């Protein structure tokens, strides 16, 4: 096998690689509530809960980013 033919990412190895959002390992190893192993069909409610958590986490960062931007503008204005 030529090295370039090796798969970019392997689902289930416990390492978040290119094109993966999470990798909690195999079914028996995965303990993360918002990361589902490759062969698992997650319940729809779990997907909605995880989407809500991701959205909340993203929105929680917005004020910090805006505050940093305002401080930089204020510093540059001096």
C-alpha positions in Angstrom: 0.0 0.0 0.0 1.3 3.4 -0.9 1.4 5.9 2.0 -0.8 8.4 0.2 -3.6 5.8 0.1 -3.9 5.6 3.9 -7.2 7.0 5.1 -7.1 10.6 6.3 -9.1 9.9 9.5 -10.2 6.8 11.3 -13.4 6.9 13.2 -13.1 5.1 16.5 -9.4 5.5 17.3 -10.1 8.2 20.0 -8.2 10.9 18.2 -10.0 13.9 16.6 -8.5 14.1 13.1 -9.2 16.0 9.9 -12.9 15.9 8.9 -14.0 14.7 12.4 -15.8 16.8 15.0 -15.3 14.3 17.7 -13.9 10.8 18.2 -14.8 9.1 21.5 -13.6 5.7 20.4 -15.6 2.5 19.9 -19.1 2.0 21.2 -18.0 0.4 24.4 -15.4 3.2 25.1 -17.5 6.3 24.3 -18.6 8.2 27.4 -19.2 11.6 25.8 -22.8 12.7 25.7 -22.5 14.6 22.4 -20.2 12.3 20.5 -21.7 9.2 18.8 -19.6 6.3 17.6 -19.6 5.5 13.9 -22.0 2.5 14.0 -24.4 4.1 16.5 -27.6 5.8 15.4 -28.1 8.6 18.0 -31.6 9.3 19.3 -33.1 12.4 17.8 -33.5 14.0 21.2 -29.8 13.6 21.9 -29.0 15.4 18.7 -31.2 18.3 19.7 -29.8 18.5 23.2 -26.2 18.5 21.7 -27.1 21.1 19.1 -28.5 23.3 21.9 -25.3 22.9 23.9 -23.1 23.8 21.0 -25.3 26.9 20.2 -25.2 28.0 23.8 -21.4 27.6 23.9 -20.9 29.5 20.7 -23.2 32.4 21.8 -21.6 32.6 25.2 -18.3 33.5 23.5 -19.8 36.4 21.5 -19.7 39.0 24.3 -16.1 38.2 25.1 -15.1 38.6 21.5 -17.0 41.9 21.3 -15.4 43.2 24.5 -11.9 42.3 23.2 -12.6 44.1 19.9 -13.9 47.2 21.8 -10.8 47.3 24.0 -8.5 47.0 20.9 -10.4 49.9 19.2 -10.2 52.0 22.4 -6.4 51.3 22.7 -5.9 52.2 19.0 -7.8 55.4 19.4 -5.4 56.6 22.1 
